[in-house]
Amino acid sequence: MQYDETKCDNPWQFNWFAKPTEEQILGAVKSELLGKEINILEIKSSFEEGLISCEACTCPNGRHFYVRVNKSEITKLEELKFYEVKEVPKVGVTDKK
């Protein structure tokens, strides 16, 4: 399943004192999902540099999260605006269970 992160309309909000690495962001998102009792088998992220976007809170910021879960978790993720994809890019940062 995929989630396209927005400027500020996400199911998670983090206040970083210093710019985080992709690994730190990925770990924080995984912790948020686990806290919502969503069992994550694998999580991956990628970031599109220079994505042309708008300034509204709902505009994409270029970061994408991909999670692999059991079918029983799909509804929970859909409620958080994740959607099913058939292909997951091979690039990015991965955190396996």
trRosetta pair geometry for C-beta under 8 A, 3 or more apart (Angstrom, degrees):
i j d omega theta_ij theta_ji phi_ij phi_ji
1 66 7.2 159 78 -154 40 53
1 67 5.3 -19 58 61 91 87
1 68 7.9 159 14 -88 72 29
1 69 6.7 -16 9 19 118 110
1 74 6.8 163 -67 -127 136 75
1 77 5.0 74 118 135 166 151
1 78 7.9 -110 -144 -63 140 66
1 82 4.3 52 152 157 122 121
1 83 6.4 163 -159 80 84 19
1 84 5.6 -51 -105 -93 75 48
1 85 6.9 128 -133 13 25 81
2 64 6.1 -17 -164 -174 103 106
2 65 7.0 149 -157 81 51 52
2 66 5.4 -18 -99 -100 74 72
2 82 6.4 156 74 -160 29 78
2 83 5.9 -30 60 63 83 73
2 84 7.7 81 14 -172 82 7
2 85 4.6 43 -16 -15 121 129
2 88 7.6 -180 -74 -107 101 84
3 64 7.0 157 79 -160 49 57
3 65 4.5 -5 55 57 100 102
3 66 8.0 -163 21 -70 68 32
3 67 7.6 27 -4 -2 105 106
3 77 7.8 -119 -58 -173 110 99
3 80 7.1 -31 -104 119 133 100
3 81 6.4 88 -131 100 94 82
3 82 4.6 -55 -67 -98 93 78
3 83 7.8 132 -84 14 49 67
4 60 5.2 -40 158 -116 113 113
4 63 7.8 140 -161 86 49 51
4 64 5.5 -23 -104 -106 62 81
5 10 5.7 -1 -143 -92 79 132
5 60 7.0 95 81 -149 49 67
5 61 5.4 -48 108 44 96 106
5 62 7.8 -32 67 59 98 40
5 63 4.2 -5 38 77 131 100
5 64 7.0 -144 4 -82 84 28
5 65 6.7 81 -44 -13 100 99
6 9 4.5 -16 83 51 146 84
6 10 5.8 -175 44 -56 85 83
6 57 6.6 60 140 151 123 55
6 58 5.3 -49 -153 -155 150 31
6 59 6.0 122 -154 68 90 32
6 60 5.9 -70 -104 -94 60 35
6 61 6.2 107 -177 -15 19 92
7 53 7.4 157 -53 140 108 141
7 55 7.4 48 -62 -168 172 36
7 56 7.1 156 33 99 135 40
7 57 5.5 -125 76 -141 104 36
7 58 7.5 -18 33 21 93 12
7 59 5.3 30 -14 62 114 85
7 60 7.9 76 -32 113 72 6
7 61 5.2 133 -80 -67 53 106
8 13 7.5 36 -159 -113 76 102
8 57 4.3 -67 62 -145 98 91
9 57 4.6 99 -40 138 101 97
9 58 4.7 -7 24 -91 151 63
10 13 6.8 150 69 -69 96 61
11 32 7.0 144 112 148 95 132
11 36 7.8 -12 155 -51 132 156
11 80 4.4 -25 -47 -150 156 105
11 81 7.2 -178 -35 28 108 100
12 28 7.1 147 160 137 147 97
12 29 6.1 -164 29 -113 161 67
12 32 4.3 -40 -95 -123 130 169
14 20 7.5 -13 127 -13 143 149
14 25 7.5 -160 39 -123 160 73
14 28 5.5 31 -88 159 145 154
16 19 6.6 88 117 -112 138 19
16 20 4.9 -117 -118 -33 154 101
16 24 7.9 93 -114 125 131 135
20 24 3.9 -124 -170 86 109 129
20 25 5.2 133 108 -51 130 82
20 28 7.5 -24 -169 -8 167 136
21 24 4.8 101 51 4 75 100
21 25 7.2 -140 94 -2 42 86
22 25 5.7 -55 -148 39 35 111
22 26 6.1 37 154 -21 67 108
22 45 5.8 -164 -173 86 103 126
22 47 6.6 -123 -102 -18 121 126
22 92 7.6 -145 170 -166 145 73
22 93 4.5 158 125 -11 119 147
23 26 5.7 -54 -145 38 29 113
23 27 6.3 30 155 -19 63 107
23 93 5.7 -139 -78 -168 63 147
23 95 7.6 121 -146 -67 73 112
24 27 5.8 -54 -147 37 30 112
24 28 6.3 30 154 -20 64 107
25 28 5.7 -57 -149 36 30 111
25 29 6.4 28 155 -17 66 106
25 45 6.7 -50 98 34 109 179
25 63 7.4 -75 143 -156 151 153
26 29 5.9 -55 -147 37 30 108
26 30 6.3 31 154 -19 64 108
26 43 6.2 157 -171 118 97 113
26 44 7.7 -20 -133 -145 131 19
26 45 4.9 -137 -87 -3 104 127
26 65 7.6 157 -119 -118 75 100
26 93 5.3 -132 -34 105 153 122
26 95 5.3 157 140 -14 123 127
27 30 5.7 -54 -146 37 30 113
27 31 6.3 32 154 -20 64 105
27 95 6.5 149 -81 -92 66 161
28 31 5.7 -52 -149 35 31 112
28 32 6.5 35 151 -21 63 103
29 32 5.6 -51 -151 33 34 114
29 33 6.5 30 154 -16 66 105
29 43 6.9 -177 97 177 108 147
29 45 7.5 115 34 -69 148 127
29 65 5.9 -128 150 -110 160 150
30 33 5.9 -57 -150 38 31 108
30 34 6.2 31 153 -17 66 108
30 40 5.7 -121 -144 60 88 165
30 43 5.0 -160 -87 30 104 160
30 95 5.8 -82 -52 90 155 144
31 34 5.7 -54 -143 40 31 111
31 35 6.2 37 153 -24 64 107
32 35 5.6 -56 -151 34 29 115
32 36 6.7 20 152 -12 63 106
33 36 5.7 -59 -152 40 35 107
33 38 4.5 -69 174 66 89 121
33 40 5.6 76 104 -50 133 123
33 43 7.7 160 36 -86 149 141
33 67 7.1 -173 -148 -107 172 157
33 77 8.0 15 -139 -98 119 90
33 80 8.0 -133 -108 38 90 175
34 37 7.6 39 179 -83 38 20
34 38 6.7 -99 -84 61 29 68
34 39 7.7 59 -116 -103 72 36
34 40 6.4 -77 -67 8 85 110
36 76 6.9 156 133 175 113 123
36 80 7.6 89 122 -64 171 139
37 76 7.7 -118 88 -140 79 159
38 69 6.7 -46 174 -119 95 144
38 73 5.2 101 -153 -155 83 118
38 76 5.1 -167 -95 112 107 139
38 77 6.5 107 -144 -64 144 84
39 69 6.4 125 84 -144 70 94
39 70 6.4 13 80 14 119 108
39 73 5.9 -132 48 -72 77 139
40 43 5.3 -4 179 -44 135 108
40 67 5.5 -79 -134 -154 99 115
40 68 7.6 90 -170 64 65 56
40 69 6.2 -58 -114 -87 44 92
40 97 7.0 172 103 -76 73 95
41 67 7.8 116 44 175 71 76
41 68 4.5 -70 73 102 109 93
41 69 5.8 169 5 -99 97 34
41 70 7.1 115 -39 -36 122 68
41 96 7.8 -18 151 -150 57 73
41 97 5.8 -59 -156 -27 41 127
42 67 6.9 162 86 -155 55 49
42 68 4.1 22 47 35 97 115
42 94 6.8 -13 -174 -165 102 101
42 95 7.4 161 -159 83 56 51
42 96 5.0 -18 -112 -111 90 72
42 97 6.8 -83 -71 -17 57 84
43 65 6.6 -17 -167 -170 97 99
43 66 7.1 153 -157 82 48 53
43 67 4.9 -10 -103 -103 78 80
43 68 7.7 -139 -64 21 42 69
43 94 7.3 155 88 -153 46 54
43 95 5.1 -10 65 59 93 97
44 65 7.3 148 80 -159 46 51
44 66 4.5 -15 62 61 97 104
44 67 7.8 -176 23 -75 66 39
44 88 6.6 99 56 172 141 126
44 89 7.9 -160 127 70 135 78
44 92 5.1 95 169 100 97 129
44 93 6.7 167 -155 84 62 45
44 94 4.5 -18 -102 -100 92 75
44 95 7.5 -178 -79 21 46 63
45 63 6.3 -8 -171 -171 112 96
45 64 6.6 158 -154 82 61 51
45 65 5.2 -25 -99 -101 84 65
45 66 7.3 -178 -81 18 34 75
45 92 5.3 -165 90 -176 40 122
45 93 5.2 -6 53 54 90 94
46 63 7.4 167 86 -151 42 52
46 64 5.1 -6 57 55 87 101
46 66 7.7 31 -1 -8 97 111
46 89 5.6 10 -43 71 157 139
46 91 5.7 76 -115 98 122 90
46 92 3.6 -86 -76 -83 78 122
46 93 7.8 170 -77 16 46 66
47 62 5.5 53 -167 128 70 99
47 63 5.0 -18 -104 -99 82 72
47 64 7.6 -172 -80 18 36 70
47 92 7.6 129 -1 -118 64 92
48 51 4.4 76 101 -60 113 110
48 62 4.1 -129 62 -158 81 91
48 63 7.8 -145 19 -63 72 29
48 64 7.5 56 -17 -13 98 105
49 62 6.9 92 -73 -178 16 148
50 62 7.7 114 50 -109 28 145
51 60 6.3 -80 145 112 145 107
51 61 7.2 114 66 156 134 24
51 62 3.6 -177 8 -88 135 100
53 59 4.5 121 175 159 105 118
53 60 5.5 -137 -111 71 124 69
53 61 6.6 -40 -30 -98 175 35
53 62 7.2 -110 -35 -41 132 85
54 59 4.2 -155 59 -95 79 144
55 59 6.7 66 28 12 8 151
56 59 4.9 117 61 -26 76 101
64 92 7.9 -86 73 -100 92 149
65 82 7.9 -71 88 -109 103 105
66 85 7.2 -70 -124 49 103 132
66 88 4.6 117 -174 -138 155 116
66 89 7.5 -175 -30 35 152 77
66 92 7.7 113 21 76 116 161
67 77 6.8 -154 69 -118 133 144
67 82 6.9 -40 36 -141 116 150
68 88 7.9 -66 -61 -40 98 162
69 73 3.8 -88 159 70 136 136
69 74 6.7 173 85 -64 120 59
69 77 6.6 169 22 -32 154 139
70 73 5.4 96 62 0 71 102
71 74 5.7 -24 -163 -13 48 118
73 76 5.4 -58 -166 40 61 115
73 77 6.1 56 141 -20 85 106
74 77 5.8 -63 -152 40 33 108
74 78 6.2 35 154 -23 69 106
74 84 7.2 6 -146 -70 119 107
75 78 5.6 -52 -145 34 32 113
75 79 6.6 38 153 -23 63 101
76 79 5.8 -53 -159 29 31 115
76 80 7.1 17 148 -7 62 107
77 80 5.6 -63 -155 43 40 106
77 82 3.8 -42 162 51 99 138
78 81 7.6 54 -172 -76 36 13
78 82 6.1 -86 -78 66 36 77
78 83 7.0 72 -115 -93 77 52
85 88 6.5 115 96 -73 121 68
89 92 6.3 94 94 -10 110 116
